[in-house]
Amino acid sequence: MGLDMYAFTTREDIPPVDFPDPADTVRLFYWRKHPNLHGWMEVLYRAKGGKDEQFSLAPVRLVVSDLDALEKAVRKNALPETSGFFFGKSRPDEKNRDLEFICKARDAIVSGKAVFYTSWW
């Protein structure tokens, strides 16, 4: 058990939060137990109107401005300290992976795809 975190792409026009899995979902990225990134995504989810109390299996769409804000937080080591029973601990070496994800997500958006984050714990 633990925090599994995913970014997916779709060609469907999805809303900002709380939508069913698109039929054409393709996995873009995966993280295992990176709670600080998860905490950042939860803040974004709530800001976009997300209602799931546990923020588990609750999707949030990422747009370019979200990726810009995430990149700024990652580069400044400003992801919020986040903890949970099965979450583990974020590690400094994840910074490069986070930046890799941001690059892949931007490329996907430029190619006409929507990008979203979801997790399960």
Secondary structure, DSSP 8 states (H G I E B T S, - for coil): ---EEEEEEESS---SBS----TT-EEEEEEES-HHHHHHHHHHHHHTT---SS-SS--EEE-HHHHHHHHHHHHTT-------TTT----TTHHHHHHHHHHHHHHHHHTT-EEEEEEE-
